[in-house]
């Protein structure tokens, strides 16, 4: 007969401080609680607009409203419930999202009530917690997401309270939350797993007998929640596996594809923050040294992941690191002493972090965005608007009409040609399709530029080949000076195979599906080894593809931070060069040779069956600081299409 596992709970520390008895302290505690509850308000909903980032928000909402499911039909780092944390008013998305967000707010209120009224914490600690928590607020709004970060913060609060005060329900609740996070965003679930691993490591060092029991729960509870969520919200276990693989592919390619160098002085800010956290944990803190090491173990992996996420693309993304540092300091303020000589350390850390926040967060977000988030007014205003749901929907529709500019919409004559026929957009921003009321079709990686790896590119290519709609639209634009064809060559190969130019507008190219493919297969007509730094000449009338493995330096760069930019130069017969950013990993699919298009008219000519595409390029040359991340010798293969 199996024996039940008894979990020994941590005992409350002897330094527990009783709840304040003075009226002023009680009022302060209530006001601080209400402030943090408003900051933690998770009510969110968004209008359609013409921006790049709003496009994936629109695509996932539109897809959910039209019955497309994660894994089976879509691949993204957001989970099957992801669209409910950035809802737009399609189908039942908004009402479902508001229901989920309300439940999440109730759970967060319960966690904060436990912190403020049951954990017997000094008022001084709660003041510092609230201030640091407010400075972390932009993390809960970042790039249309953020609710997964709120959930993770709530789980970390429960883990810290469990470590300090005991209470098995706190530990189990934290594990339940961490198990639910991957249903919203897989990478946040990985971050939560890292926090649990650090927590258990410290527990194993200090209390091995109890730690193995906690480890059993940590293995069972989150996995059970995640599996139950996949069973409920994904169409099959096969779809769950595809969601997992696809999301990991996006994570894998991010360090190379989306790298962007920023101001080097920001790394000094990272060092400053880490030193501030270390000082907050260890300076003048001999009595709570064990708790300080416990916090260090808990926060090590999340801080490292937040740094990588924030500094691979060193623009607004740096907010991720600096805001999570605010979470780390808020958690530390819960359990570390802040009176006596420690009060000086706490004040200096708060002052230092506040100044850094002004420099690295407010300057990027702007006071008009940062202040409402830090005070909680932005979420509360949305919550108030949601109480009048019909009016909120009308406001969203009006905002969508206003936020999609004329140049983000389809030209009238192209709109007339498309009619009600199925159409997909290859453009980086296509949320204007909602305003144009197109019969839009969504391909698996919903923004083409995010197909960072050959596997993801091939997934979209299969969709074009097997399920491509009658019409495709493309505006010729690409992010980060990329070459649009070299960005996703496998997908473009299928476009070239199956589509002809129908009409070229002032902003968009309309392609129409052929009744039979342009060619059936490609055969090899030559191959060779070349130096990536030297490049190679292009024979006439061929396609080419290239394979370059990662160097040791490249593997280390991907692991630690980012791979710098690599550029491809198209050299014509007169020596003139056009320079585009490329990702060497995806160049393993064929690209046109001498008639590789660089502009929208070039592409229209290449896909026009009645025209001859001009010879534009005689030589390919690669350059850029990222070349050393790849092996010097690359294999180049030349191919010819066979009708």
Secondary structure, DSSP 8 states (H G I E B T S, - for coil): -------------TT------SHHHHHHHHHHHHHHHHHT---------SSHHHHHHHHHHHHHHTT--BTTTB--SB-TTGGGGS--SSTTHHHHHHHHHHHHHHHHHHHHHIIIIIS---HHHHHHHHHHHHHTGGGGTGGG--HHHHHHHHHHHHHHHHHHH--HHHHHHHHHHHHHHTTTBHHHHHHHHHHHHHHHHHHHHH-HHHHHHHHHHHHHHHHHHHHHHHHHHSS-HHHHHHHHHHHHHHHHHHHHHT-B---THHHHHHHHHHHHHHHHHHTT-STTHHHHHHHHHHHHHHHHHHHHHHHHB-SGGGHHHHHHHHHHHHHHHHHS--STTHHHHHHHHHHHHHHHHIIIIIHHH-HHHHHHHHHTHHHHHHHHHHTSHHHHHHHHHHHHHHHS-GGGS--HHHHHHHTTSEEEE-SS--THHHHHT-EE---SSSSGGG--SHHHHHHHHHHHHHH--SEEEE----STTB-HHHHSHHHHHHHHHHEEEEEE-SS-EEEEE-SS-S-SEEEEEEEEEEETTT-EE--TT-EEEEE--B-HHHHHHHHHS----EEEEEE-TTS-EEEEEE-GGGGGS-EESTT---SHHHHHHHT-TTS------SEEEEESTTGGGB-SEEEEEEEEEE-
